[in-house]
């Protein structure tokens, strides 16, 4: 049967799920959807918000399918548990719905017998899970992608530690630098480039057509999606793709969505001066929640930007399509479509925001479609109350 991934923790994964279903989140090398398609061997559908459905369709509506909670990442044991479900059973993790068979989302579940999940499954239920579990996800994806394959040769000018844990795809360009895979694997995507004098510690992944700029220092647990440019110092962070942090400055324990741009010499704080656990804005609870993490930096939604020398305090959340600039620390929660900085923000008008989005996407030869505009318009309207 086909698989449909449904959103269950969407609100606690905002702002990233304003513009995508949970299944389109990148953690490790692949998105959750890509993990399922590789492991399960077929295309998957989405059960998500109505305003996202045109871009992320159900695909198999009316067919009997496996409906699976998208926050639960696939592995072989988990998939086998799902396949062994009968039509009158529902797989649960304590009281949380994990998987069931049906022809329609969340129908007829009360009559099904509850079966408890036995497999050890990685879950992505909060924004900070994306970076905090990224080390493990890179290792899992690396094994999945490279199994039975041979890496392209690594130039002799590159220093390597445990080169057997390094995989380079066809067309990638590497110059002198350091790739240390003693703590985890390093994956370099197709036609990616690592410029001169870069130092990288795995686990690390660089997506297709992405660039690590000269002298970059990248620490463990970092994933850079496709078509991105990254420089400076980066530690345990996830960049979904089509985003740039092209200059010096520190990004740590952070997540950046797509079409993000970080200005030169901008920095994120990822540790409080008193070493206390970091509190982060939680859309589900509409308040700051304790992450129980000592290190937590910046969560920035799609299409958001910041100017040069921007300083982000520990545990800052920036919504979709915001433009942050100026001296001083902006507030720790910046709503979508905000324009400004520490002195305060005003509303970033959609006509201006869409104009920028069109220009940015056209540079990657991608159209800012009517569907994209509808999604961002919905986000603008739906987040108005946060900008008051």
Steps between C-alpha positions, in 0.01 A plus 500: 500500500597862452614721789345835595693703757275708724583800718458445874747743660472775242445790741804420714711490181404850386634719337639229272161336450335826396632430150529121490358185657709330767605241241686766300730589791865421437679325786821312430581489129147439372155641562258274686317437171823398327581259783163330457525480122844341516418252776144416396573506128208711381371855488315624809208738539428772755214567738562859601333841531250588227698805384809280443317216325533640146881494528513185715209283381353188661554314166317181604171642623229235525746210485572282797837619629727491799453829682821572693585775748763707315689581823614136520799441274507174307727205556464137393361373831246783518386437143459128575284584803278712276476228234396249766202712611162353421213722383347501848823603680660836570866543594555734795791639698340513845190708410633657181374375163791368291350299211187326372336389177207693358354664192470835680694697762402442866180307427373189679785499749290454812407147396859392436706301750803687637841340444801658672804596296800275569760639260760756603398800286649849479229767531488865393235669716658836585712743299804429714476129421613583147852601602531301826430169319684592182818311590312171510296578187810580292652164594178313415454679167867455410468122535178503298637713214847346467426131557658294223641808325851631447602859573657723239872545571608755761782728377840440662511867600220439753599379847268221611447308822321166455440552126293180490227707672508768228285477188534740207241504224579543131585856394591626847809722521737495799820696543752511787333476839415257778227235519495322837254211513613346830181609683262426212468477122542782250281514188572735208215527249499509123668807346563646847815697568726529804727796439855542622602472867169372638505290817215252550423253778239233442229408520440753224312520172523747213209487257503487122628819332586661836822682585710516813689827464870562560625449852170376640510316833224241540449293811313174557132450440461751216289450188492739205225434249521547122583823318637681807813703570652489847807663653633599841453277805211253522429243769219242533263686270259406221446711189208363301621621159506794256636718781818700550725575792783601278729695732674496838290476814386219729193279455458241774229252602266664252258424217452711187215439255515554124575827320663645814791743484728579794692828469879526535642479854162408651516280809273276701541443871441136585589507872361721777743689722366316806520162323128440567285292265365700208139609471364522145175638360250216461209573265299208636507641854522866391775563751870434551564135587798339667690298240703331777801569277802701607580584137234644270544781247277629219186359333431697181209428263499505120573822308629686807814714483730694728737788431872518570621476861164381630515350851250230598460419868498146633179323397359737238209410271446693177188428296450489124600784268640740760782748446714571808771766517662768717711517817421319823316175568153466348237331716508122542177451309461682168167433328467422131505796261683727744729783387750654744715407796579583862330841474174329403336354192230593254306283258689388191246556225427201279554684172856584607564154644374326185712725282812390691395133493462511121848648457665258743338190349566608143873498578463124547284481184190417706169682454319661791173336405140596567491207745800641688332840514177349632689318775687810612182710484332251731797515738490881495131506589523217753786664694360855515414469871867446590599830336270719712 
